[in-house]
Amino acid sequence: MNKSRCLGFILLLTSHFTLYSEELTVAFTQETYDLTSMFNRFSKQTGTQIRIATLGSEDLKVELLQRAGENMLPDAIVVPADYIGLEEIKYSPIPASLNHPDTNKSLINGLRLDGRQVAIPIIAGNHLVLYFNKTHIADPAKEWRELIEQRSILTTGTSLIGWSYNEMYWFLPFLTAFGEPPLVNQKIQLNTQGMKNALSYYWSFSQQNVVDEKCDYQCTFDRFSDGNMAYMINGVWASGKLIKNMGDNVGIAELPHIENKIMRPYYSAYVIAFPNNSLSSNKAAILKKLAMFFQSHETQTLLWSEIHALPVNQVVSKEIYNNANSNEKAIFKQLEHAIPLPTTREMAIAWAAMGKGIGRYRAGILDLEQVADYMQHVADKSLKELDEN
């Protein structure tokens, strides 16, 4: 990580000349939702100065773990739900009174560490959907076979489809179409026929030049946003920026079926959490206000209208759906087929094992019969080492 970014971890968010009664430090990931306007709003409402840091997801994880050892963590973080597995951060337990009555209970129940709730959901969904450019595609394909056949109608220089091909979060819906997710009843299941079938099918996209595997997340986003790609698989977090860039030309649909098999992406929440037991500090009162601010009907509505983030407030969610256009309805419909993302150590191990196995498969080191067995071996070994330590 760039050293100067580490030194400048906590940055000034607001630059008002008024005297603030309190100050908070907050960090959040920058790839997905820009929450700056929300923090500005809270600052104006409460007279609280907020200093923030925005880093990439992996950089932020490293930074938080380093600062945990130095006892220099921010007062609050807004991050994907899987961050709660970082026990070194010493999250404050969340009292039941901090959960808004209308916040989705299933999301709350998924945010427990050692039986204690350690984060509060503020944004729902974060699942993958199919984006299409209406200038190239009038009716989005419902099956992969149909989608691939649409290459013939594209103008020269227009790519068919792209996604973060080498990231396991994008591979997961293909795996669920052919079999079970990698974690079932808290047990890692990678050495399966479904894994072999999914990997064979997935790899065929690269072999047939359907997908440019070297075009990563930003490359794919830019090509699609600039109108040079017909389809893109990306998260719902990208919808706000795409609509801003492309206007009415961007369409949203559910992921295509694979020979009548439904692709089921993971879904999770973005959460607010309080490192180093900050809810027990002298800033507890203002931090609790911040938690309730993000769950409020007003803020949940603004999160949707300003940055297209799905609400966790079920009353707001119903209001949005009742007035949704076709793009917005597609986001909700895909969520119905999504699977909750586990936030356990087993899931973290499964991600790493899949990544290592697929890397060896792509390099030709392992064949299909070997790769699933290798993934399971890596996962079992990692679990054993953790248990022994």
Residue pairs with C-beta under 8 A, 6 or more apart in sequence:
1 59
1 62
1 63
5 55
5 59
6 63
6 66
8 53
9 27
9 53
9 55
9 63
9 67
10 25
10 27
10 51
10 52
10 53
10 74
11 51
11 52
11 53
11 54
12 51
13 26
13 36
13 39
13 40
13 43
13 49
13 50
13 51
13 52
14 39
14 40
14 43
14 49
14 50
16 43
16 49
18 47
20 43
20 47
20 48
20 49
21 47
21 48
22 46
22 47
22 48
22 49
22 283
22 286
23 48
23 49
23 50
23 51
24 48
24 49
24 50
24 51
24 75
24 76
24 283
24 286
24 287
24 290
25 50
25 51
25 52
25 53
25 74
25 75
25 76
26 39
26 50
26 51
26 52
26 53
26 74
26 75
26 76
26 77
26 78
27 52
27 53
27 54
27 55
27 60
27 63
27 64
27 74
27 76
27 77
27 78
27 79
28 35
28 52
28 53
28 54
28 60
28 77
28 78
28 79
29 54
29 55
29 56
29 57
29 60
29 78
29 79
29 80
30 54
30 55
30 56
31 56
31 57
31 217
31 237
32 126
32 235
32 237
32 238
32 270
33 123
33 237
33 240
33 270
33 303
33 307
33 309
34 307
35 78
35 307
36 52
37 306
37 307
38 294
38 299
38 302
38 303
39 50
39 52
41 299
41 302
42 48
42 50
42 289
42 290
42 293
43 49
43 50
45 293
46 286
46 289
48 286
53 60
53 63
53 74
55 63
57 79
57 80
60 77
60 79
61 83
61 86
64 73
64 77
64 83
64 86
64 89
64 275
65 86
65 88
65 89
67 73
68 88
68 89
68 90
68 275
68 276
69 88
71 276
73 89
73 275
73 276
73 278
74 275
75 274
75 275
75 278
75 281
75 283
75 287
76 272
76 273
76 274
76 275
76 278
76 287
76 290
77 83
77 272
77 273
77 274
77 275
78 122
78 270
78 271
78 272
79 270
79 271
79 273
80 126
80 268
80 269
80 270
80 271
81 110
81 111
81 119
81 121
81 268
81 269
81 270
81 271
81 341
81 343
82 268
82 341
82 343
82 347
82 348
83 89
83 119
83 271
83 273
84 91
84 111
84 113
84 118
84 119
84 271
84 273
84 343
85 113
85 343
85 344
85 345
85 347
85 348
87 113
89 273
89 275
89 276
90 275
90 276
90 277
91 113
91 118
91 119
91 273
91 274
91 275
91 277
92 118
92 273
92 274
92 275
92 277
92 278
92 279
92 280
93 116
93 117
93 118
93 279
94 111
94 116
94 117
94 118
94 119
94 120
94 279
96 117
98 120
98 288
98 291
98 292
99 108
99 117
99 120
99 295
100 292
100 295
100 296
100 313
102 295
102 297
102 313
102 314
102 315
102 316
103 120
103 121
103 295
103 312
103 313
103 314
104 121
104 124
104 312
104 313
104 314
104 317
106 340
107 121
107 124
107 269
107 312
108 117
108 120
108 121
110 268
110 269
110 340
110 342
110 343
111 117
111 118
111 119
111 120
111 121
111 269
111 271
111 343
112 118
118 273
119 271
119 272
119 273
120 271
120 272
120 273
120 291
120 294
120 295
121 269
121 270
121 271
121 312
122 269
122 270
122 271
122 272
122 294
122 295
122 303
122 312
123 269
123 270
123 303
123 309
123 310
123 311
123 312
124 267
124 269
124 310
124 311
124 312
124 317
124 335
125 236
125 267
125 309
125 310
125 331
125 335
125 338
126 235
126 236
126 237
126 267
126 268
126 269
126 270
126 310
127 235
127 236
127 265
127 266
127 267
127 268
127 334
127 335
127 338
128 169
128 170
128 173
128 233
128 234
128 235
128 236
128 255
128 265
128 334
129 233
129 234
129 235
129 236
129 239
129 252
129 253
129 254
129 255
129 330
129 331
129 334
130 140
130 231
130 232
130 233
130 252
130 253
130 254
130 255
130 256
131 224
131 231
131 232
131 233
131 234
131 238
131 239
131 242
131 250
131 251
131 252
131 253
132 140
132 230
132 231
132 232
132 250
132 251
132 252
132 253
133 224
133 227
133 229
133 230
133 231
133 246
133 249
133 250
133 251
134 248
134 249
134 250
134 251
135 227
135 249
136 153
136 154
136 155
136 158
136 230
137 150
137 230
137 231
137 251
140 231
140 251
140 253
141 147
141 150
141 231
141 256
142 253
142 254
142 256
142 257
143 256
143 257
143 258
143 259
143 260
144 256
144 257
144 258
144 259
145 259
146 256
147 160
147 161
147 231
147 256
148 160
148 208
148 210
150 160
150 230
151 160
151 210
154 160
154 230
157 228
158 228
158 229
158 230
159 212
159 223
159 228
159 229
159 230
160 210
160 229
160 230
160 231
161 210
161 211
161 229
161 230
161 231
161 232
161 233
162 211
162 212
162 215
162 219
162 220
162 223
162 224
162 229
162 231
162 232
162 233
163 170
163 211
163 220
163 232
163 233
163 234
164 170
164 216
164 217
164 220
165 205
165 206
165 211
165 212
165 213
165 215
166 213
166 216
166 358
167 217
168 351
168 354
168 355
168 358
169 266
170 233
171 198
171 202
171 354
171 358
172 181
172 182
172 265
172 266
173 255
173 263
173 264
173 265
174 198
174 201
174 202
174 258
174 263
175 181
175 182
175 194
175 195
175 198
176 263
176 264
176 265
176 339
177 198
177 257
177 258
177 261
177 262
177 263
177 264
178 194
178 195
178 197
178 198
178 201
178 258
178 261
179 192
179 193
179 194
179 195
179 197
179 198
180 189
180 192
180 194
181 264
181 266
181 339
182 188
182 189
182 190
182 347
182 350
182 351
182 354
183 189
183 342
183 344
183 346
183 347
183 350
186 342
186 344
186 346
187 346
188 346
188 349
188 350
188 353
188 376
188 379
188 380
188 383
189 376
190 350
190 353
190 354
190 357
190 372
190 375
190 376
190 379
191 372
191 373
191 375
191 376
192 372
195 371
195 372
195 375
196 368
196 369
196 371
196 372
199 358
199 361
199 368
199 371
199 372
200 368
201 258
203 361
203 362
204 210
205 211
206 213
215 223
220 229
220 232
220 234
221 232
221 234
221 238
223 229
223 232
224 231
224 232
224 234
224 242
225 241
225 242
225 245
225 246
227 246
227 249
233 255
234 242
236 308
236 310
236 331
237 309
239 250
239 252
239 308
239 327
239 331
240 306
240 307
240 308
240 309
242 250
243 250
243 308
243 327
250 327
251 326
251 327
252 326
252 327
252 328
252 330
252 331
253 330
254 330
254 333
254 334
254 337
255 263
255 265
255 334
256 263
257 263
262 337
263 337
264 337
264 338
264 339
265 334
265 337
265 338
265 339
266 338
266 339
266 340
266 341
267 335
267 338
267 339
267 340
267 341
268 340
268 341
268 343
269 312
270 309
272 290
272 291
272 294
274 287
278 284
278 287
279 287
279 288
281 287
293 299
294 300
295 312
295 313
296 313
297 313
297 315
297 316
300 311
300 312
300 313
300 316
301 311
301 316
301 319
303 309
303 311
304 310
304 311
304 316
304 320
310 317
310 331
310 335
311 317
311 320
320 328
321 328
321 329
321 332
324 332
341 347
345 386
346 383
349 379
349 382
349 383
349 386
350 379
352 378
352 382
353 375
353 376
353 378
353 379
353 382
354 375
356 374
356 375
356 378
357 366
357 371
357 372
357 374
357 375
357 378
358 371
360 366
360 371
360 374
361 367
361 368
361 371
366 374
